[in-house]
Structure formats: C-alpha cells, structure tokens
Amino acid sequence: MDRATAKVIAVAALRSAAEINNLVPLLKAICSEQEYEAWRDRIAEASMRVTQGLLPTVFAEHADLEAEIEAHYQRFGRPA
C-alpha cells in the first residue's frame, strides 16, 4: 500500500477511536453507574479493536508514519 493511503487509514482509525471515546462523558452524565460502566467497557473495547486492528499493519509497512502522526498529535492535539 502506498504511504498516502496508509496515512488516510491511520488517521481514520485514530479519529474513529476518538469519536467513540467522546461518548464516555455523555454516558457518565446520563446513565446509571452500572449502565455507564458497561457502556464504558464496550466503548474501550471498540476503540481498541479499531486501532489495534488497523494501526499495526499500517505502521509495519510505513514505520515513519507513526512518528509523523504522533508529532502532529502532540502539536495539535489530534491526528493529521
């Protein structure tokens, strides 16, 4: 896979995981503690599956991309 396509996949995975994770505060505010904990765990699992399912393969093919995305994230607080 070419680097540009790999970057699109990596950024989409990171943004998707972030979007899913952004549900946690909402659920904390409106759910019972038991319901919140169940949803929190499901969200963590979904987020992990997205990133672990895609990023290792992308970064294995384009190792420099991981550092580039991390640097961008550190500077701007979100993936490039």
N, C-alpha and C positions, 0 to 999 in steps of 0.2 A: 504494500500500500504506500502511496506517496505521502510525503510529510504533511502537506496541506490537508489532505483528507484525514490523516491521523489526528491532526490538531482539532479539526472540526468534531471528531468523535470524542476526543478527550474533554474538550470544553463542554460539549453537550452532556456528557456523563456528569461532570462536576456541577454544572448548572442544574441538572435534573435532581441530583442528590441534595443540593442546597434548597431547591424549591420544596422538595419533600420534607426536609428538615425544618423549614419555616412553618410547617403546620404545628409543630410541638407547642409553641407558646399559646396558640389559639386553643388547642385541645386542653391545655393546662387550665385555661381560663373558663372553659365551658363544660368540662366533663367531671364526673366524679373521680376521686383519686384512683379507684380501681380501674375504671374505664380508661382514664388517662394513661396509667402505667401500661395497660395492654396495648393501647394505640402507640405509645412512645416506643415500645419494644418492636412493634411491627414496622414503624417508620425507620427505626435504626436498622432493622434487617433489610428493608427495601433499599435504603440508601447504600448500605454496604454491598448489596448484590449488584447494584448499578455500577458502582465504582470498581469493585473487585472483579466484576465480570468483563469490564472493558479496558480499564487503565493498564493492567499488567501487560496485555498484549500490545497495546499501542506503544507503551514505553519500552518494551522489549525490542520493537522494531525501530524506534526513534528515541534513543536514550536522552539525547539533548533536549527533547521536547519537555520532559518532566521538569528540568531545571528552568527552562524558559517560562513555563506555566506557573511554577512556584514563585519565581521572581516577580512575575506580573501580579500574582495574587498578593504577595507581600506588599507591593507598592500600591495597588488599587483596591485590595480587599475583595476581589472577585476574579474568576478566571478570564483570560484574554478572549 
